């Protein structure tokens, strides 16, 4: 049998020659849409760096629970300082890129201004971390009190996807309040991919919040949740409609999601839609669809084709 020549025939084009036309069309598209700007002038935030920041912050907020054993007691301060320094340096770098991207100005003066702003934001964020630890401790306690299957606090911190999602949300929300663009959304969408729980970083969530099971929970951008609220898997706190302006573009920046007052329980697969209020101490049953406000102390259950409010 004649052995085939492994080398390509002389008349074959190299892969680069074959792809030149494709690359030319890609560049043409990038220039037409303006996407070429962040390639040739400024960087977008790096998703892997953002994930690394979250991992470092997890180790700082809960030493010993995430990553390796924290340190010997006499070296704990040094260990936490090193973790904080690494996280703050990386966070400042990524915030700067986000600020430059949001302004689309890569001039030297704007880069310097963005760097100073990123440094200030990072400082303010780290200064608030002790308060964040206290709030997250409340979320852990709420989970332990609310789930009879929980055997320990450690189990909740290490294992529960609902806790991981709320921890990332609270980090992202604090950065969002400090005016950081894009980066908080990267964080919450990472949590979404990790846990199946989708919480917008602008959503306001009170203390002692617990998502039991959590998978499929959706919390929209303008949602407001009070203290001591418990929700189950599949709950949607969403918008009822998407109105447009005179030009046909979606309206943005207005209240379109529910407000959930203190001490509310929402059971699995309930959908609460629109700018409505669920009154304090109410209980919303499973598979209920609510598009109107209910007063404090209400109990809503699905019965046959409709809902019954007590």
Phi, psi and omega in degrees: 000134181285130181286133179282144177283124181286340181281144180293153178297149184302331185278352179289139176281150174289157178305323181296317179296320180295327187267353182303316181296321179296314181296320178301319180291323177297314179299319178300318178294317179299318180291321181294322183269354181083004183287346181289342185300312184284351175277317188259348184236317181215157182270146166276159176299148183264120185302319180296324176295320180296318177297319178298320177300315180298320179294319178295317179294325176299318179292331180281321181285325181226073182301136178088340178273327179242138182078203182282171175309136188305297182174166168295152186304321182287348178248008186298316182298315179298317180299313182290324177297317179296319178296315180296318180296317180295316181294317183292322179296316181290320179296315179301318180297316182287324176298318179302316180297321179295320180294319178295317180298318184293333180267344183054032180236111183258017180294158182301319180295319180289324178296320178294317178297318179296322178296318179294319179294319179297320179297317181294317180297316181298319179298313181296321180296314182291329178295335182271355185300320178302322177293322179297321178301317179298319180293318179294324175301323177295322177296320178296315180296322178297320178294318181293319179290330188266352183232107181293346178280347181287126182264344181194162174297321181300320180299318181295313183296317186278323194255325194285121178296328178298321178290318179300320181294317181288328176297313180294320178300316183294324174298310182296321181295319178297319177293323178297318178296331179278003174090017179280122177276157169065311184303314179301325180291323175300318181296311184288329176287331172295316177299322178300313180292331183279323191241344187079012180249125187246103179239123178290139183296341179278344180299138180262122183234125183285190185280160175056052182264135181224127172252109180278124187071296168091329186306130177086001177292136177232126179235114187284171190304314186259018176294142174234123182240132182279200182272153173059042179259139179234129177229154182252177184301147174079002180288136176243123171250089193234186178268151181273326181207171181232084182293155181243162177271190184299331181270002179089002178277149178298135173286141182230160172079021176237161183289119182221006180240166186290161168247123181251117183279178186301151169061034178263144172242130179236118185274172195302140173066016172286144177240121179242113194236139175095177180278075180235169182239131173260112189295157183306136175075009181282158176235123179251120185287170181294144176065014177282142171248118180242129176232014177221154182292153174231147184283170179303143176078010181286153172232118184247125179230150177272125179228109181061227184282348184233195181239149176243124179251126177255000000 
